[in-house]
C-alpha cells in the first residue's frame, strides 16, 4: 500500500473538492479559513472572490443549477455565515445542491462566545439538509463525501460544513474520498404499467415539469413522450428552462399571474402528471389548482424524495423516482391506438403563443414587454436569462421564450437580489454564453456590489435594471390593501448607468422603448460588464393593470371588503 503523505486540513479539504470534480469556488475571504485559501493558491479549482456572502452563495447556486453538481462557496464565521443565509434559503426552497463551508473558531475556544462564534447546526439546521462541524482533519474526506451525497440525493438541497480554524491547520495522513455519484431512485415496472393504464383511460391529461436534477437528455425524453401522447406540457414556476418554448406541445409556465387558459386547462384536467415538482404555493395558485389533500384531478406525482409524495397532495399514483430516471423509463409507455384528446397539445401551444406574442400597451414611454420581445428575437438560442424577485420579473417571465435547457436562472423562493450574482456565476462557468440579468431597482441594490466581481474577472454580463422608483410588488399589495396610503415603499435611486461606469463597466440610460436596441448593441460591443438603466413609469405595475386601477378597485371596497 502506498504511503499517504501528511497534509494540512486545508489541503485535504481543497484536494478533496477537486477529487469531486469541483471547478469553481466562490468566496468572501476570512481569517477563519486562511489555510483553505492557501491550499486554493496551488489548486486547479478557480476561485472567485465576491463582495458579499449572499452573492457568493447565489453564484455557487447558479453553477449547481447549470452543472447538476453541488455548487461550493466558502465564507467566514459569524457575520459571513449569516450573510450567506439568503443564498442557502434559495437553495433549500429551489432544491439546489449547494455546499457552504464556514470558518469556525478554534476547537479549544468553542462554547465561550469567542469572536464571531456561532452554533452552526442550530443556526442552519432548519434550512440546510445537513449542518455539521468537523472535529478532526482525518475525517474531512468522510464529511466531504457525505456532504455531496446529501446535497445530491433525494430532494437536492444545501449542506453547511463548519471548519474550526485549527482543524484546517492541523495535519493528517488520509486519502481523498472517491467522486460521489448520487444513488437515484428508479420507477418500478408496475408503476409505469399503471401510468400507461391511467393515460389510456384519460380524456384530458396534462403534464407539469419542475424541481431539479434534470438533464438535457431527460428533457428531450419527456418531449418525445409528449409528442407520442400529444400531451400539453407546462413548466412549474420559474422552471421554464426544462422544456423548449418552441415545442408544439409546450403550454407555458404555471406561476404568478399565469395564462388564464393554462390555469383552466390544468384545473380541468382529469389526469395530471406532476414530474419533479412539489407544486407549492405559487404554481398551485395558493393551493387552489389542486384540492388538498385529495386533488380533483387524478394525480400522478413523480418525485425523488419519498417524503414529498403525499406531503400536501394525496396522489392516485405516487412514483418515487428522479426526473432523469423517470424520463429514461418513458420509452416503454405507449399511447393508445386512438388518442381521445388529439389536438390538445397544439391547442395548448397556440394558447401559449397568443398569451406571449405581443405585450399590451402600458403607461409611459418604456414598455418592458416590448423590450423583452426584442430580446427574445435577438438573443442567441442558448442565452441565459436570470432574474431575482419583483414585479419587473413578470415581463421576462411571460414574454421571453426559453429555448435551451436550463437557460432560466430564477428563484422559486422569491428572493430579491438573486439575478445579478446568478448571472455572474453563469458567466464565470461559461464565458462564451450570452448572459442577461433582469433586476428591479430595489432588487439590484440587494447584491449590486457584486457588479465589481464581474468587472474584476472580465465577465461581460448585461444587467437590465428596471427602475420605477419603488419596491413595486409591495406597493402593488399596499394599494390593494391600504389604497392611497404609501408607506415604506418609495425609493430614491442612484444613476445606475454611472454606477456601472464607476466600477469600470459600461452603463447607459434608456428612457424610451425604441432606444433599448441600440443601447443593448453598444453594451454587447463594449465587451464589458454592463448596466442598462431602464426607467419605467410607476403606473406600469404589471402587463394587465396599473397602480391607479388597483387603488380605485380597492377604494370601492368597504371595511368588510365588499363593494359599496
HUPEDA-V969938 format. One record per backbone hydrogen bond with DSSP energy under -0.5 kcal/mol. NH is the residue of the N-H (numbers start at 1). CO is the residue of the C=O. If there is no record, write none. Layout:
NH | CO
NH | CO
This chain:
5 | 3
7 | 172
9 | 170
10 | 168
12 | 8
13 | 9
14 | 10
15 | 11
16 | 12
17 | 13
18 | 14
19 | 15
20 | 16
20 | 17
21 | 18
22 | 17
25 | 46
26 | 72
27 | 48
28 | 74
33 | 30
34 | 31
36 | 33
37 | 33
38 | 34
39 | 35
40 | 36
41 | 37
41 | 38
42 | 38
42 | 39
43 | 40
46 | 23
47 | 45
48 | 25
49 | 47
50 | 27
50 | 48
56 | 52
57 | 53
58 | 54
59 | 55
60 | 56
61 | 57
62 | 58
63 | 59
64 | 60
65 | 61
66 | 62
67 | 63
68 | 64
71 | 97
73 | 99
74 | 26
75 | 101
80 | 77
81 | 76
82 | 78
83 | 79
84 | 80
85 | 81
85 | 82
86 | 83
87 | 84
88 | 84
89 | 85
90 | 86
91 | 87
92 | 88
93 | 89
94 | 90
95 | 91
95 | 92
96 | 91
98 | 96
98 | 157
99 | 71
100 | 159
101 | 73
101 | 99
102 | 100
102 | 161
103 | 75
104 | 163
109 | 106
110 | 106
110 | 107
112 | 109
117 | 114
120 | 118
123 | 119
124 | 120
125 | 121
127 | 124
128 | 124
129 | 158
130 | 158
132 | 160
134 | 162
139 | 136
140 | 137
143 | 139
144 | 140
145 | 141
146 | 142
147 | 143
148 | 144
149 | 145
150 | 146
151 | 147
152 | 148
153 | 149
156 | 154
157 | 151
159 | 98
160 | 130
161 | 100
162 | 132
162 | 160
163 | 102
164 | 134
164 | 162
165 | 104
167 | 164
168 | 164
169 | 165
170 | 166
172 | 7
174 | 172
184 | 182
192 | 188
193 | 189
194 | 190
195 | 191
196 | 192
197 | 193
198 | 194
199 | 195
200 | 196
201 | 197
202 | 198
202 | 199
206 | 271
207 | 232
208 | 273
209 | 234
210 | 275
219 | 215
220 | 216
221 | 217
222 | 218
223 | 219
224 | 220
225 | 221
226 | 222
227 | 223
228 | 224
229 | 225
230 | 226
231 | 226
232 | 205
233 | 249
234 | 207
235 | 252
236 | 209
237 | 254
239 | 236
242 | 239
243 | 240
245 | 402
247 | 244
250 | 247
251 | 233
252 | 233
254 | 235
255 | 253
258 | 255
262 | 259
263 | 259
264 | 260
265 | 261
266 | 262
267 | 263
268 | 264
269 | 266
270 | 204
271 | 204
272 | 298
273 | 206
274 | 272
274 | 300
275 | 208
275 | 273
276 | 274
276 | 302
284 | 280
285 | 282
286 | 281
288 | 284
289 | 284
295 | 293
298 | 270
299 | 297
300 | 272
301 | 299
301 | 317
302 | 274
302 | 300
303 | 301
303 | 319
306 | 304
308 | 305
309 | 305
309 | 306
310 | 308
310 | 313
311 | 308
312 | 308
314 | 293
315 | 313
316 | 299
317 | 299
319 | 301
320 | 318
321 | 303
321 | 319
322 | 185
326 | 322
327 | 323
328 | 324
329 | 325
329 | 326
330 | 327
332 | 329
333 | 330
334 | 332
340 | 338
342 | 339
344 | 341
345 | 230
347 | 343
348 | 344
349 | 345
350 | 346
351 | 347
352 | 348
353 | 349
354 | 350
355 | 351
356 | 352
357 | 353
367 | 365
368 | 366
371 | 367
372 | 368
373 | 369
374 | 370
375 | 371
376 | 372
377 | 373
378 | 374
378 | 375
379 | 375
383 | 380
384 | 434
385 | 407
386 | 436
387 | 409
388 | 438
393 | 390
394 | 391
395 | 392
396 | 392
397 | 393
398 | 394
399 | 395
400 | 396
402 | 400
404 | 381
406 | 241
407 | 404
409 | 385
409 | 407
410 | 408
411 | 387
412 | 410
414 | 411
416 | 414
418 | 415
421 | 417
422 | 418
423 | 419
424 | 420
425 | 421
426 | 422
427 | 423
428 | 424
429 | 425
430 | 426
433 | 430
436 | 384
437 | 462
438 | 386
439 | 464
441 | 466
444 | 440
445 | 441
446 | 443
447 | 443
447 | 444
448 | 444
450 | 447
451 | 448
452 | 449
454 | 450
455 | 451
456 | 452
457 | 453
458 | 455
459 | 454
460 | 458
461 | 459
462 | 435
463 | 461
463 | 530
464 | 437
464 | 462
465 | 463
465 | 532
466 | 439
466 | 464
467 | 465
467 | 534
468 | 466
471 | 489
472 | 470
475 | 471
476 | 472
477 | 473
478 | 474
479 | 475
480 | 476
481 | 477
482 | 478
485 | 482
486 | 484
491 | 469
493 | 491
496 | 494
499 | 495
500 | 496
501 | 497
502 | 498
503 | 499
504 | 500
504 | 501
505 | 500
506 | 529
508 | 531
510 | 533
513 | 365
515 | 512
516 | 512
516 | 513
519 | 515
520 | 516
521 | 517
522 | 518
523 | 519
524 | 520
525 | 521
526 | 522
527 | 523
527 | 524
528 | 523
530 | 461
531 | 506
532 | 463
533 | 508
533 | 531
534 | 465
534 | 532
535 | 510
535 | 533
536 | 467
536 | 534
540 | 537
541 | 539
542 | 545
547 | 539
550 | 546
551 | 547
552 | 548
553 | 549
554 | 550
555 | 551
556 | 552
556 | 553
557 | 554
558 | 562
561 | 558
564 | 556
